[in-house]
């Protein structure tokens, strides 16, 4: 089992950039800030330590799941 749960910063099809996908296959949204700003140390889904990664991938919803579409600069 991995030591960390990687949270990757995303942007959705509407330009909202408050979404984070997790390596344990979940999605989390913050109203403001990032996991560190909001004092998140452990993933609420799997319990592993969070490793946050800033990324700019456009997500679209497909069959109830967020899927990556394109990289946004």
N, C-alpha and C positions, 0 to 999 in steps of 0.2 A: 504494500500500500504506500502511496506517495505521502511524503511528509507535508507538502503544501497543497492548497487548493488555489489554482491560478484564476484570478478574476481579471478578465480582459474588458477594457473600456470600449464601448460601442456607440454607434449613432444609428437611429432608426430611419425609416423612409420619410419621416416628417421633419427630420433635422434635429430631433431631440437627442442629446448626448448624455443623458443621465442613466443609461443602461449599462449593466455589467453582466457578461456571461461568465459562468463558472466552469471549471474543469470537471465538476461533478454534475454537469448537464442541467444547470438551473440558470435563471435570469433574475437579477436584482436591480431595482431602480432607486437611486437616491434623489431627493428633492434638490439638495445642494451638496456639492463636494464629492469626495471619493471615500473609499473605505477608511483610510487613515484619518481624514477630516471628521468622520463620523464615529471614530473610536472603535471600528470593527477590527478585531484581531483574529477571531475564529470564524470560519464559515458557518452560518446558521443551518446549513443543509447537511454538511458532512462532518463538521467539527474540526477540520484540519486548519492549520494556520494559513491565513490569506496572503498570497503573493500577488500584488496588483500590477497589471501591465497596461500602459496607455496604448491604445490602438484606435484606429479610425476606420472601422469596417461598417459599411452600410448594411443594416439588417432589414429584412422583410419577413413578414409572417407568412408561413406556408403550412397548411394543415395543422394549425395550432402551435407551431414551433417557430422560433426566430431562426432564420437562415441567412448566412452572409451573402451579400450580393456584389459589392464592389468596395474598393479602398477609396476613402475620401481624403483629399489633401486639405 
